[in-house]
Amino acid sequence: MTSTNNRRADVGVFDSLTERENEILACLVQGMSNREVSDRLNLAVTTVKWYTRQIYNKLGVNSRREAVALAKDYGLFHLSVTQSTKTRHNLPAETTLFIGRKREIDTVTNLLEQPKHRLLTILAPGGMGKSRLALQIGRIHPDRFADGIYFVALQSLSASEQIVVTIGESIGFVFVPGERSPEQQLLDFLKNKEMLLILDNFEHLLAGTTYVTDILRTAPQIKILTTSRQSLNLTSETVLKLNGLAYERDGDSSDAADLFVDAVRQLSPAFQSVDQFQETIDRICQLTEGMPLALLLAAAWSDTLTLAQIADEIEAGIGFLEQTKSDLPLRHRGIRAVFEPTWQRLTESERLVLARFSVFAGGCTYEAATQVAKATPAILQSLVNKALIIHSINGRYEMHELLRQYAEEKLQQLYNDEETKQVHAEYYSKFLAKYGIELRNPSTQKFFPHEIGNLRGMWYHFVDTHQWTYVEHLAIGMRWLYEFYGLYHEASHWFESATDSIVRSGEDEQNPSLYGVILAVLTASRKDIDHPDMEKTARHALDILDSCKLNVASSHAMCIAHTQVINLVSADISDYIWQSRFERVFPIFHKADEQQGMCVSYILLTIEDLLVHHNLDIAQENGERALEYAHEADDVGATAWANGTLASIAFQKCKYDLAIELLKKQCESFSAINKKTFLNHVKSSIGFWSALIGSFDQAYMYFELALHHDRQFEWVYDEVRHLLELCTAYLLDDRPQDCKKTLDYIKSLLEQIKHHSAYNSLFIEHQYVHSMNLLRNAQYDAVMQVCESAQIQCENIQKPWAKDYIPHFHHLVGQALTKLDRPTEARKHLLIALRASSMMHKLRIHEIMLSCVELLEPAKQIRALSYVAMHPATAYTHRQNALLQLNQLSSLKEYYSSAASHNLNVDQEFERYIFTYIDQNPLPLVG
């Protein structure tokens, strides 16, 4: 045992522990068992054991007792698993001091504490500080809601249908392909959450109040705080009417005066003599009735006018506070009058820039402001100083939505708004062309989240004005955009509207290349949402692209369409043929030096070599070429795809360790670009392949990571798929009870996805794993019954994947018949499975061969068992089984004696098939 003095000398070892290892060590110090740690940290017991071993290795100890003693020696016994807990919210950092509103904060806070008040609306005209108040309420009690407080900015949305996606983006939820609508996915995710949603600027989206009602009805622990210039008019709504800041002095100051003085000091830090201007400041606050926006606009002129002059100007237009024009929309009452004096004082150049600035949705960069709005640095600085444009902490320029709407009206009334929209669209087309093809590079992705609103506007402008050249060349970039930001359902609308417009204009016949490109990206979006017409659209896109002259855009489209076709559940092996298309698109990509296109072309060629021609050496050569092109393009996404393909080749070559390492590289790449929709599949594959080589601790750890991912985003289809792989690992690890328990749970999940396009394949896989578990539990009659039923279903489905399952069920029936001592029938079924072995991986063939051993002529059993035990393609568990059987054959004499007691009725064809395979596939040389 390590002495205390030695432990003292090794204090630095604790620095090597990860956050998770520290959490587990803290639990061990508290005396928890592995099961208790598992429950506390939501980990599998096997994962806890794995981490515990890592802790022992790093601390240089051999037992839990030593690890706990070492932690206590250094005063670490106070460690708590709550140390790593982080408050969950997305509330933006404050850039200016929040002033006043104590009474309103207390009122809203008290209402939120009461169960009956679940929908609160802060109601006020524009400029009253509704958003700042709502954010401040969230900041005061960041841990009040167990699952977080999230701010959802709605001001840049143009349609109520975008509310659901925006809420999802704000809370970090990822929408996924499938038959469930985005709304249903979000409702399912929120139903058991305790969360506060702050929906900011709801007034222009009142048609979407049903989404609010649905959330409240479905998720009983969700509370919603909205800010709006108009009541949502819902029976569940509690309304807090927000007036201006208090401007009657309470002692030496008032909230309105404090805000005004703070704004003046931001512009002129030397302004200190408040007392001598107190009367004038109070006058300004009274004239504006404490309206925060009006106070800020007034303060913005303090570097040009005296405070008295500011007060005089406001007084000259005092009518702006009366709101007497009842024919105006509520959101325009007052704000026009607040802004009008400021507009009149702007120079013509400033007015033009401000009006042009209204075309931006969600703000813009400095470069965009100068190129689209034609803002000079001096004008931009002037507009920022006048509080008309906000320079945010992330370097973007933004405009309050009310001012943006006002400026948009001026653009329509006084200037050429169509010209500005065209300039805006052309600018963002260059932006997408510059960065869109590199979306799978993490250094590029940072440019996009803030620009999605502008890119939406660009796309619709070009489609609405029938600028088809732009539409064709931007479609691929828009496809990457939606894929990487999870805008699946919205993208389907983008491309459907473009398709309809192309057909109505007759452009589908005049420009087939354009039509093929849009159909290809529409295919991708339809597959991602499990659209019923996805296969029809995919094949139609390929037919058109196959018949027309290709350019770079349509070559990319052909790659996309081909990929979607071979990913279809119903795809035939002929759908994988890419060579002829490769010969068309690769020269185009090569001439254009389009590295990403060349990479994808070679990846598809690799898939053909692997799945159609089964030429692993050529497949590897092409896969390595694809990886080179991906590196040259600095395309992390393509690198991940290429590594995944090379992993499949390594697996086929029985190099399981290499395959797992390549998958880990793929996992790292997807993590780097935040590719949530593929990470879970890769992690589950690592788990499955780890189980094949007997690394069960690693297998369960990666399965847990994959399933956590599935459940975090409520991807039920993926959860079923990965649980089935986990069940196979359980069987390899001789844990049939865990397998049965999980299969029962999967059965309940399958009920939820009966209408999913992949339901049939998942159901058949469930039946297959269920049959394997029945076999393990010696329920042989049940095995044959389930397999017979499943085979009939596979025949009825009439899809290539379904027919591939049939020999698997014959294998299980053959095993059951062997155990029932019906060798003749058993050989018949096992021979069917063996004859289909050319369609299988060697791993499966060796598993079948192991099942055949009992039915072989006695003298040949040793040869077959030796082959299975020594071949690298054999799974760890099957190798151990073969070695065990060989070990049990203690003497040939006893072996023959035992075999002679059974009536084997040797089948020459059966044995000949097995040993022909062994002769034709000799054991590889081991260096």
Buried (B, 14 or more C-beta within 10 A) or exposed (E): EBEEEEBEEBEEBBEEBEEBBBBBBBBBBBEBEBEEBBEBBEBBBBBBBBBBEBBBEBBBBEEBEBBBBBBEEEEBEEBEBEEEEEEBBBBEEEEEEBBBBEEBBEBBEEBBEEEEBBBBBBBBBBBBBBBBBBBBBBBEEBEBBEBBBBBBBBBBBEEBBBBBBBBBBBBEBBBBBBBBEBBBBBBBBBBEBBBBBBBBBBBBBEEBBEBBBBBBEBBEBBBBBBBBBBBBEBEBBBBBEBEBBBBEBEEEBBBBBBBBBBBBBBBEEEBEEBEEBBEBBBBBBBBBBBBBBBBBBBBBBBEEBEBEEBBBBBEEBEEBBEBEEEEEEBBBBBBBBBBEBBBEBBEEBBBBBBBBBBBBBBBBBBEBBBBBBBBEEEBBEBBBBBBBBBBEEEEBBBBBBBBBBBBBBBBEEEBEBEEBBBBBBBBBBEBBBEBBBBBBBBEBBEBBEBBBBBBBBBBBBBBEBEBBEBBBBBBBBBBBBBBBBBBBBBBBEBBBBBBEBBEEEEBBEEBBBBBBBBBBBBBBBBBBBBBEEBBEBBBBBBEBBBEBEBBBBBBBBBBBBBBBBBEBBBBEEEBBBBEEBBEBBBEBBEEEEBBBBBBBBBBBBBBBBBBBEEEBEBBBBBBBBBBBBBBEBBBBBBBBBBBBBBBBBBBBBBBBEBBBBBBBBBBBBBBBBEBBBBBBBBBBBBBBBBBBBBBBBBBBBBBBBBBEBBBBBBBBBBBBBBBBBBBBBBBBBEBBEBBBEBBEEBEEBBEBBEEBBBBBBBBBBBBBBBBBBBBBBEBBEBBBBBBEEBBEBBEEBEBBBBBBBBBBBBBBBBBBBBEBEBBEBBBBBBBBBBEBBEEBEBBBBBBBBBBBBBBBEBEBBBBBBBBBBBBBBBBBBBBBBBBEBBEEBEEEEEBEEEBEEEEBEEBEEBBEBBBEBBEEBEEEEEE
